[in-house]
Amino acid sequence: MLTYELKDVSLVLGRRRVFTGLDLRCDGRVIGLLGPNGAGKTSLMRMLATILRPTRGQILLHGRDIVREPAYARPRIGYVPQHFRPPGDLTGRQVLRYLGALRSVSGSDRIDQCLAQTGLVRAADQATGAYSGGMLRRLALAQALLTEPAVLLMDEPTAGLDPEEQDRFRTLVRGLAEGGCQVLISTHLLEEVSALADSVVVLYEGRILFAGLAAELLARTGTHRLQDAYLRLLRDPGPQGMEARA
C-alpha cells in the first residue's frame, strides 16, 4: 500500500536544520515512527500533513507532489495532532460540525458515524471543557476521520491515556487499517508500535536509521523484542542509507 514517497527532502526551521536529503517510501498498513526527542518525528508528520512546507524536495502522495498541490492531499489525509484542545464551551458535536464545514463535509450523518466510531455518542452534546484526556484524544481522532481519509497521521496519540483508553485506541487503529486506511503513528511508546505496526521508521538526528518491516529490524539487530532492537540501533546508528522504505 504505497502512499507517501519523499525525495531529497530538506527542512530548515530558523537556524536549525531538521532534515537534509531525506528519502522515504511508505507502503505498510500501520507504520510506527520512532525516535528520541528532537529526532524530527513531529516535523515529519507536519510535513506529511501539509502544515509544514519543506525547504527543498518532493513529497508525493499517490504520485502527486503535495508540496505543489496541498489541496490534493488535505481531503485524503486525517491528522491527529499531539495537542488538541477545542474551545471548552463547544460540545463535541459542535466541534465536528465546525471542522466538517471547513472541510466541506456536509450533513450530520458523517458526524454521527465518526462519533460512533470513536465511542463518543453519549458525550457528543457535552461541553468539551468537561472531557477527560481520553475523550479529547478520541475527539481528535473523530475530527481526523471526517473526510474518510486514505491516510491517518497520528502524533503521540496515546500520550497520557490510561490502559483502558490505550486498548480502545488500538482496537480503533486495527479496524481502520483492516478497512484500507494506512495509519502512521509517531510515538515514543515501543509497546504501542509492537502491538500495532507491521512496519517501522526509526529517526535519529534528522536522518533515517531504518525503514522497513518490524521483523526485518529484529533480524538486522539480532534481537527478539522491538525495544531491544531500537536501543541497539540507537547505540550504533551508522551511515544513512540511499533510500528507506517502510
Buried (B, 14 or more C-beta within 10 A) or exposed (E): EBBBBBBEBBBEEEEEEBBBBBBBBBBBBBBBBBBEEBBBBBBBBBBBBBBBEBBBBBBBBBEBBBBEEBEBBBBBBBBBBBEBEBEEEBBBBBBBBEBBEEEEBEEEEBBBBBBEBBBBEEBBEBBBEEBEEBBBBBBBBBBBBBBBBBBBBBBBBBEEBEEEBBEBBBEBBBEBBEEEBBBBBBBBBBEBBBBBBBBBBBBBBBBBBBBBBBEBBBEEBEBEEBEBBBEBBBEEEEEBEEEBBB
